[in-house]
Amino acid sequence: DEAVNEAFSALNQHPQRALLLSQFTQTPHPWGQMMNWHKQQKLVNEIGDDPEAYEAKIREKILAEMGGQPQPGQQPAPTPQNAPNLPPRVANTPSAMSGGNAQHTMEDAEANLWGR
């Protein structure tokens, strides 16, 4: 109710109220159309006509809230390490299945496992 009242109040204060009201009533869902219009108007008012400036403002706000440091409880990103030296996939080893030295797929390994 509060959101609808806010949207209706904004519509009543808009200089093109009659035109907007006419457009809303010509849709299958005039109240929903009015709510969508109001959400869009609030967003435009918040962002303004320069999205890059708004993005910079948000970035500054977040950094200020964080104090330029990670939030407590957050771990810094782990340092990448060399991948461990793992053996090759069993399905791709020549001795994994009968058939000689040919490379095998996972489907071959499953078929061999389940006796297909």
Backbone as a printed PyTorch tensor [residue, N CA C, xyz], in Angstrom:
tensor([[[  0.8180,  -1.1970,   0.0000],
         [  0.0000,   0.0000,   0.0000],
         [  0.8600,   1.2600,   0.0000]],

        [[  1.9200,   1.2290,   0.8150],
         [  2.7840,   2.4050,   0.9190],
         [  3.4500,   2.7180,  -0.4240]],

        [[  3.9360,   1.6870,  -1.1110],
         [  4.5990,   1.8870,  -2.4000],
         [  3.6210,   2.4210,  -3.4420]],

        [[  2.4010,   1.9110,  -3.4460],
         [  1.3890,   2.3800,  -4.3960],
         [  1.0380,   3.8370,  -4.0980]],

        [[  0.8720,   4.1700,  -2.8200],
         [  0.5640,   5.5500,  -2.4520],
         [  1.7000,   6.4930,  -2.8520]],

        [[  2.9400,   6.0390,  -2.6710],
         [  4.0930,   6.8510,  -3.0610],
         [  4.1020,   7.0780,  -4.5800]],

        [[  3.8420,   6.0180,  -5.3310],
         [  3.8190,   6.1340,  -6.7890],
         [  2.6840,   7.0370,  -7.2380]],

        [[  1.5050,   6.8880,  -6.6310],
         [  0.3570,   7.7070,  -7.0040],
         [  0.6080,   9.1750,  -6.6680]],

        [[  1.2520,   9.4330,  -5.5430],
         [  1.6030,  10.8030,  -5.1670],
         [  2.5850,  11.4040,  -6.1630]],

        [[  3.5870,  10.6180,  -6.5730],
         [  4.5610,  11.0970,  -7.5600],
         [  3.8680,  11.3900,  -8.8880]],

        [[  2.9200,  10.5430,  -9.2660],
         [  2.1790,  10.7630, -10.5070],
         [  1.3770,  12.0580, -10.4270]],

        [[  0.7220,  12.3000,  -9.2960],
         [ -0.0910,  13.5090,  -9.1380],
         [  0.7530,  14.7780,  -9.1630]],

        [[  2.0290,  14.6900,  -8.7960],
         [  2.9070,  15.8600,  -8.7790],
         [  3.6520,  16.0460, -10.1020]],

        [[  3.5640,  15.0830, -10.9870],
         [  4.2950,  15.1490, -12.2500],
         [  3.6320,  16.1520, -13.1870]],

        [[  4.4300,  16.9710, -13.9050],
         [  3.8550,  17.9730, -14.8060],
         [  3.0390,  17.3710, -15.9590]],

        [[  3.3390,  16.1490, -16.3490],
         [  2.6060,  15.5010, -17.4420],
         [  1.6610,  14.4340, -16.9010]],

        [[  1.0550,  14.7260, -15.7690],
         [  0.1890,  13.7720, -15.0760],
         [ -0.8980,  13.2240, -15.9940]],

        [[ -1.5970,  14.0860, -16.6890],
         [ -2.7270,  13.6580, -17.5280],
         [ -2.2710,  12.7170, -18.6330]],

        [[ -1.1450,  13.0400, -19.2600],
         [ -0.6300,  12.1920, -20.3320],
         [ -0.2190,  10.8240, -19.7870]],

        [[  0.4850,  10.8250, -18.6740],
         [  0.9160,   9.5510, -18.0720],
         [ -0.2810,   8.7190, -17.6340]],

        [[ -1.2360,   9.3480, -16.9930],
         [ -2.4340,   8.6370, -16.5510],
         [ -3.1660,   8.0290, -17.7350]],

        [[ -3.2360,   8.7570, -18.8290],
         [ -3.8650,   8.2450, -20.0460],
         [ -3.1090,   7.0240, -20.5760]],

        [[ -1.7780,   7.0990, -20.5600],
         [ -0.9700,   5.9670, -21.0310],
         [ -1.1490,   4.7450, -20.1290]],

        [[ -1.1840,   4.9650, -18.8230],
         [ -1.3290,   3.8420, -17.8940],
         [ -2.6830,   3.1490, -18.0570]],

        [[ -3.7320,   3.9390, -18.2380],
         [ -5.0760,   3.3430, -18.3220],
         [ -5.3190,   2.6110, -19.6300]],

        [[ -4.4460,   2.8070, -20.6110],
         [ -4.5860,   2.1000, -21.8860],
         [ -3.8640,   0.7520, -21.8780]],

        [[ -3.2660,   0.3780, -20.7490],
         [ -2.5580,  -0.9010, -20.6530],
         [ -3.4340,  -1.9000, -19.9010]],

        [[ -3.1460,  -3.1920, -20.0520],
         [ -3.9340,  -4.2090, -19.3400],
         [ -3.7900,  -4.1140, -17.8120]],

        [[ -2.6650,  -3.5790, -17.3410],
         [ -2.4060,  -3.4900, -15.9000],
         [ -1.9620,  -2.0770, -15.5400]],

        [[ -2.9110,  -1.1320, -15.4480],
         [ -2.5250,   0.2640, -15.2220],
         [ -1.7710,   0.4840, -13.9160]],

        [[ -2.1580,  -0.1930, -12.8330],
         [ -1.4620,  -0.0040, -11.5550],
         [ -0.0340,  -0.5310, -11.6550]],

        [[  0.1390,  -1.6700, -12.2720],
         [  1.4850,  -2.2170, -12.4570],
         [  2.3260,  -1.3220, -13.3390]],

        [[  1.7120,  -0.7640, -14.3800],
         [  2.4250,   0.1570, -15.2620],
         [  2.8590,   1.4060, -14.4980]],

        [[  1.9840,   1.9090, -13.6260],
         [  2.3200,   3.0800, -12.8270],
         [  3.4760,   2.7510, -11.8740]],

        [[  3.4510,   1.5660, -11.2880],
         [  4.5160,   1.1690, -10.3590],
         [  5.8520,   1.0500, -11.1060]],

        [[  5.8270,   0.4750, -12.2990],
         [  7.0540,   0.3720, -13.1010],
         [  7.5920,   1.7580, -13.4480]],

        [[  6.6970,   2.6700, -13.8270],
         [  7.0910,   4.0460, -14.1420],
         [  7.7410,   4.7010, -12.9280]],

        [[  7.1320,   4.5030, -11.7740],
         [  7.6500,   5.1300, -10.5500],
         [  9.0260,   4.5730, -10.1830]],

        [[  9.2010,   3.2720, -10.2990],
         [ 10.5150,   2.6700, -10.0210],
         [ 11.5760,   3.2420, -10.9520]],

        [[ 11.2070,   3.3830, -12.2270],
         [ 12.1400,   3.9320, -13.2080],
         [ 12.4810,   5.3830, -12.8700]],

        [[ 11.4810,   6.1690, -12.4780],
         [ 11.7190,   7.5600, -12.1170],
         [ 12.6340,   7.6780, -10.9060]],

        [[ 12.4360,   6.8200,  -9.9160],
         [ 13.2970,   6.8400,  -8.7250],
         [ 14.7400,   6.4990,  -9.1040]],

        [[ 14.8940,   5.5300,  -9.9950],
         [ 16.2260,   5.1300, -10.4300],
         [ 16.9100,   6.2590, -11.1940]],

        [[ 16.1900,   6.8980, -12.0780],
         [ 16.7520,   8.0150, -12.8450],
         [ 17.1430,   9.1500, -11.9040]],

        [[ 16.3140,   9.4180, -10.9010],
         [ 16.6300,  10.4740,  -9.9450],
         [ 17.8730,  10.1350,  -9.1250]],

        [[ 18.0480,   8.8610,  -8.7850],
         [ 19.2080,   8.4540,  -7.9940],
         [ 20.4900,   8.4740,  -8.8230]],

        [[ 20.4310,   7.9420, -10.0340],
         [ 21.6310,   7.8320, -10.8630],
         [ 21.9700,   9.1530, -11.5310]],

        [[ 20.9600,   9.8830, -11.9700],
         [ 21.2040,  11.1270, -12.6850],
         [ 21.4830,  10.8500, -14.1470]],

        [[ 22.1000,  11.8110, -14.8230],
         [ 22.3280,  11.6540, -16.2570],
         [ 23.7440,  11.2070, -16.5930]],

        [[ 24.5270,  10.8380, -15.5620],
         [ 25.8990,  10.3900, -15.7930],
         [ 26.1430,   9.0670, -15.0530]],

        [[ 25.8890,   7.9370, -15.7090],
         [ 26.0600,   6.6380, -15.0410],
         [ 27.4850,   6.3990, -14.5410]],

        [[ 28.4770,   6.9210, -15.2480],
         [ 29.8660,   6.7230, -14.8140],
         [ 30.1410,   7.4570, -13.5030]],

        [[ 29.5810,   8.6450, -13.3580],
         [ 29.7460,   9.3850, -12.1060],
         [ 29.0460,   8.6570, -10.9590]],

        [[ 27.8740,   8.0860, -11.2400],
         [ 27.1590,   7.3200, -10.2220],
         [ 27.9620,   6.0880,  -9.8100]],

        [[ 28.5490,   5.4140, -10.7860],
         [ 29.3690,   4.2350, -10.5020],
         [ 30.5640,   4.6200,  -9.6290]],

        [[ 31.1880,   5.7400,  -9.9360],
         [ 32.3220,   6.2020,  -9.1310],
         [ 31.8670,   6.5340,  -7.7130]],

        [[ 30.6940,   7.1340,  -7.5860],
         [ 30.1580,   7.4710,  -6.2650],
         [ 29.9180,   6.2020,  -5.4420]],

        [[ 29.3440,   5.1920,  -6.0530],
         [ 29.0900,   3.9190,  -5.3680],
         [ 30.4070,   3.2680,  -4.9620]],

        [[ 31.3790,   3.2780,  -5.8770],
         [ 32.6840,   2.6880,  -5.5790],
         [ 33.3220,   3.3880,  -4.3810]],

        [[ 33.2750,   4.7260,  -4.3560],
         [ 33.8410,   5.4830,  -3.2410],
         [ 33.1160,   5.1610,  -1.9430]],

        [[ 31.8090,   5.0280,  -2.0090],
         [ 31.0160,   4.7080,  -0.8200],
         [ 31.4120,   3.3400,  -0.2600]],

        [[ 31.5550,   2.3710,  -1.1390],
         [ 31.9230,   1.0150,  -0.6970],
         [ 33.3170,   1.0160,  -0.0860]],

        [[ 34.2540,   1.6850,  -0.7440],
         [ 35.6180,   1.7470,  -0.2050],
         [ 35.6440,   2.4610,   1.1390]],

        [[ 34.8480,   3.5060,   1.2880],
         [ 34.7940,   4.2140,   2.5650],
         [ 34.2210,   3.3200,   3.6560]],

        [[ 33.1850,   2.5550,   3.3200],
         [ 32.5950,   1.6410,   4.2940],
         [ 33.5900,   0.5580,   4.6990]],

        [[ 34.3900,   0.1300,   3.7410],
         [ 35.3800,  -0.9180,   4.0230],
         [ 36.6370,  -0.3370,   4.6470]],

        [[ 36.8000,   0.9570,   4.5930],
         [ 38.0200,   1.5650,   5.1100],
         [ 39.2150,   1.2150,   4.2450]],

        [[ 38.9660,   0.8480,   3.0020],
         [ 40.0440,   0.4690,   2.1050],
         [ 40.6200,  -0.9060,   2.4000]],

        [[ 40.0540,  -1.5920,   3.3590],
         [ 40.5500,  -2.9060,   3.7720],
         [ 39.4300,  -3.9360,   3.6360]],

        [[ 39.8130,  -5.2230,   3.5480],
         [ 38.7700,  -6.2560,   3.5210],
         [ 37.9580,  -6.2270,   4.8150]],

        [[ 36.6970,  -6.5680,   4.7100],
         [ 35.8340,  -6.6100,   5.8790],
         [ 36.3190,  -7.6960,   6.8360]],

        [[ 36.0930,  -7.5260,   8.1510],
         [ 36.4610,  -8.5780,   9.0920],
         [ 35.7850,  -9.8880,   8.7230]],

        [[ 36.5370, -10.9510,   8.8530],
         [ 36.0100, -12.2740,   8.5190],
         [ 36.2660, -12.6630,   7.0860]],

        [[ 36.6400, -11.7100,   6.2470],
         [ 36.9450, -12.0410,   4.8590],
         [ 38.4070, -12.4280,   4.7670]],

        [[ 38.6750, -13.4650,   4.0590],
         [ 40.0380, -13.9130,   3.8480],
         [ 40.5660, -13.2820,   2.5780]],

        [[ 41.8180, -12.8840,   2.5560],
         [ 42.3710, -12.3870,   1.3020],
         [ 42.3700, -13.4940,   0.2580]],

        [[ 42.3810, -13.1100,  -0.9750],
         [ 42.3760, -14.0930,  -2.0640],
         [ 43.6070, -14.9790,  -1.9460]],

        [[ 43.4340, -16.2860,  -2.0780],
         [ 44.5870, -17.1740,  -1.9540],
         [ 45.5790, -16.9610,  -3.0920]],

        [[ 46.8330, -17.1490,  -2.7600],
         [ 47.8860, -17.0410,  -3.7570],
         [ 47.8850, -18.3060,  -4.5900]],

        [[ 47.8070, -18.1950,  -5.9100],
         [ 47.8030, -19.4030,  -6.7300],
         [ 49.1040, -20.1840,  -6.5450]],

        [[ 48.9500, -21.4710,  -6.4250],
         [ 50.1110, -22.3430,  -6.2960],
         [ 50.2060, -23.1960,  -7.5450]],

        [[ 51.3510, -23.7940,  -7.7400],
         [ 51.5080, -24.7030,  -8.8720],
         [ 50.5680, -25.8800,  -8.6880]],

        [[ 50.0160, -26.3380,  -9.7770],
         [ 49.1120, -27.4790,  -9.7160],
         [ 49.8830, -28.6990,  -9.2370]],

        [[ 49.2910, -29.5100,  -8.3720],
         [ 49.9850, -30.7090,  -7.9090],
         [ 50.2390, -31.6650,  -9.0670]],

        [[ 51.2520, -32.4570,  -8.9340],
         [ 51.6130, -33.4170,  -9.9730],
         [ 50.7460, -34.6570,  -9.8000]],

        [[ 49.5960, -34.6430, -10.4790],
         [ 48.6530, -35.7490, -10.3760],
         [ 48.9000, -36.7490, -11.4820]],

        [[ 48.5830, -38.0130, -11.2340],
         [ 48.7230, -39.0030, -12.3010],
         [ 47.6960, -38.7290, -13.3920]],

        [[ 47.9050, -39.2570, -14.5980],
         [ 46.9430, -39.0420, -15.6780],
         [ 45.6120, -39.6920, -15.3420]],

        [[ 44.5600, -39.2480, -16.0430],
         [ 43.2410, -39.8360, -15.8220],
         [ 43.2890, -41.3200, -16.1520]],

        [[ 42.6450, -42.0900, -15.3170],
         [ 42.6400, -43.5360, -15.5010],
         [ 42.0250, -43.9050, -16.8390]],

        [[ 40.9830, -43.1890, -17.2370],
         [ 40.3100, -43.5270, -18.4910],
         [ 41.2100, -43.3180, -19.6920]],

        [[ 42.2390, -42.4910, -19.5560],
         [ 43.1160, -42.2100, -20.6870],
         [ 44.4290, -42.9790, -20.6400]],

        [[ 44.5870, -43.8510, -19.6760],
         [ 45.8120, -44.6410, -19.6330],
         [ 45.6210, -45.8870, -20.4780]],

        [[ 46.6380, -46.2820, -21.2130],
         [ 46.4980, -47.4290, -22.1220],
         [ 46.0680, -48.7060, -21.4210]],

        [[ 46.4770, -48.9130, -20.1920],
         [ 46.1520, -50.1780, -19.5280],
         [ 44.8250, -50.1300, -18.7860]],

        [[ 44.1080, -49.0320, -18.8700],
         [ 42.8520, -48.9210, -18.1360],
         [ 41.7900, -49.8570, -18.6850]],

        [[ 41.8410, -50.1040, -19.9600],
         [ 40.8490, -50.9700, -20.5820],
         [ 41.5360, -51.8490, -21.6090]],

        [[ 40.8570, -52.9090, -21.9420],
         [ 41.4160, -53.7410, -22.9950],
         [ 41.3130, -52.9940, -24.3060]],

        [[ 42.1710, -53.2820, -25.2200],
         [ 42.0930, -52.6430, -26.5150],
         [ 43.4060, -52.0350, -26.9260]],

        [[ 44.4720, -52.2730, -26.1830],
         [ 45.7750, -51.7960, -26.6090],
         [ 46.0990, -50.4120, -26.1110]],

        [[ 46.8250, -49.6640, -26.9150],
         [ 47.3470, -48.3690, -26.5060],
         [ 46.4730, -47.1950, -26.9360]],

        [[ 45.2740, -47.4520, -27.4340],
         [ 44.4100, -46.3650, -27.8960],
         [ 43.8980, -45.5500, -26.7130]],

        [[ 43.7170, -44.2610, -26.9210],
         [ 43.1290, -43.4040, -25.8960],
         [ 41.6580, -43.7480, -25.7440]],

        [[ 41.1660, -43.6850, -24.5310],
         [ 39.7790, -44.0330, -24.2660],
         [ 39.0570, -42.8420, -23.6630]],

        [[ 37.7540, -42.8090, -23.8670],
         [ 36.9320, -41.7390, -23.3180],
         [ 36.3390, -42.1820, -21.9930]],

        [[ 35.7500, -41.2360, -21.2820],
         [ 35.0830, -41.5580, -20.0340],
         [ 33.9140, -42.5040, -20.2910]],

        [[ 33.2670, -42.3440, -21.4400],
         [ 32.1630, -43.2400, -21.7790],
         [ 32.6690, -44.6760, -21.9260]],

        [[ 33.8850, -44.8360, -22.5190],
         [ 34.4740, -46.1640, -22.6410],
         [ 34.7190, -46.7560, -21.2650]],

        [[ 35.2540, -45.9480, -20.3590],
         [ 35.5300, -46.4350, -19.0140],
         [ 34.2610, -46.8480, -18.2950]],

        [[ 33.1760, -46.0490, -18.4450],
         [ 31.9180, -46.3920, -17.8050],
         [ 31.3320, -47.6490, -18.3990]],

        [[ 31.4420, -47.7940, -19.7230],
         [ 30.9140, -48.9840, -20.3640],
         [ 31.6660, -50.2120, -19.8740]],

        [[ 32.9750, -50.0880, -19.7380],
         [ 33.7900, -51.2030, -19.2440],
         [ 33.4320, -51.5100, -17.8000]],

        [[ 33.2290, -50.4690, -16.9890],
         [ 32.8990, -50.6520, -15.5890],
         [ 31.5790, -51.3520, -15.4120]],

        [[ 30.5700, -50.9520, -16.1910],
         [ 29.2380, -51.5080, -16.0280],
         [ 28.9760, -52.6840, -16.9600]],

        [[ 29.9610, -53.1210, -17.6780],
         [ 29.8240, -54.3060, -18.5180],
         [ 28.9620, -54.1010, -19.7440]],

        [[ 28.9970, -52.9260, -20.3170],
         [ 28.1750, -52.6760, -21.5180],
         [ 28.9540, -52.9570, -22.7440]]])
